[in-house]
Amino acid sequence: QEKLVESGGGLVQPGGSLRLSCAASGRTFSSRAMGWFRQAPGKEREFVAAINWSGVNAYYADSVKGRFTISRDNAKNTVYLQMISLKVEATAVYYCAADRGIYGVGSTHEGGYDYWGQGTQVTVSS
């Protein structure tokens, strides 16, 4: 079982950058694909990015391609989301999630993940 804890959120001006971290405490982190999702006020949770278990393959929502980068350090049981050129519409609670299975490629759908963090707030505002 994976316990996930996000950190790194905060208030940033439009055009600014943030790096989110998600620390996992379970034994299977290095075998699981990981994903980042976000939920803006009044909206459904949406896919942001995912990375496979080895870190070789990553994919992104169209809305963040070229500005967000997902990465992982399996030695530290941590996955990251580097965000640059942030826009106001990026304001949301950001969640990391661990894949349901092992040695997978990840998923763009919430149903593909069994373990979720509590979320970290990102606010983009001037």
N, C-alpha and C positions, 0 to 999 in steps of 0.2 A: 504494500500500500504506500502511495506517495502522499506526503504532505507538502503543499506548495505555499510559499510565502513571497509575495511580490513587494518590491520596493522601488524607489526612484521617482515616483510621481511628484507632481508639484505644479506650481504656477509658472508659466513661461509666456513671453511675448510672442506674437506672431512672427514667424521666421526663425524662432529660436530652436534649440535642441534639448533633448532629454534622452537619458538612457535608463530604461527599466531593467530590473533584474528580477529573476524568479529563482529562489533557492528551493531545492527539493531535498527532502530528508529520507526518502525511501531508498531501498537497495537496488531498485530496478531502473533508476533514472536513465542511466547510460544506455539502456536497451529500448527506451521509449521515444517515439516521436513527440514533439512538443508543439504547442500552438499558443498564439496570442489572439485574444478576442477583445472587443470593447463594446461598451454599452453607453450610449449617450442618453441624456434625460429624455424620457418620453419615447424612446426608440427601443427596438429589439437589439439583443446582443448580436454583433456581427463579427465575422472572421477578419483577422488582420494579417496574420502570417503564420507559417508553420515550417518546421525543420525536421528532417528525418532523424532517426536515432543516432546516426554517425556524424551528422552535421554536414554531410556532403551536399545534400539537396535541400533547397528552401523554396518556398513559393509565397506569393503575396496577393492580397486584394488589389485590384486595379487602382483603387483610390490612394494607395500608399506606395506603389511601385516606384522605385528610384529615390525615395525619401526615407523609407524605413528599412532597416536591416536586422534580420534575426540571426542569432548565432548562439553557440552553446560551448560550454567548457565541461566536459564530462568528468574531468578530474575534480572539479569544484562543485559538481552537481548543480550547475546553474545555467539558465538560459537567459539571453539578453534580447532586448529590443532597442536598437539605436534609432532614434527618430530625429530627423533634421527638417529644416524648412517647415516647421509646424504651422498648421493653419487653425483658425478658430474652430472649424468643424471637427478637429481632432479631439476636442474636449469630450471626455468620457471617463468612465471607470474602465481600466484595463485589467484583464484577467489572463493569467497563464493557465494552461491545461496540459495534462499528460495523457498520451494516447491510451486507448483501451487495451491494445495489445502490445506485444513487443516486436522489435525489429520491423516496425512499420514505417510508412512514408509520411504519416500524418493525414489530416483531413481538414477540409474547409467547413465541415459541419460540426456543430456542438456534440451531436450524438456519437461522434467518433472518440470522444474523450471521457474518461472515467473520473479523473481527479482534477479539481479546480482550486485555485487560490482564492483569497478573500477579495482581491482586487486592490488596485491603487489608482487614486484620482489624478488625472491629468487635466489641467485647465489651461487653455491657450487664450490669453486675453491681454489687451493693451491697457 
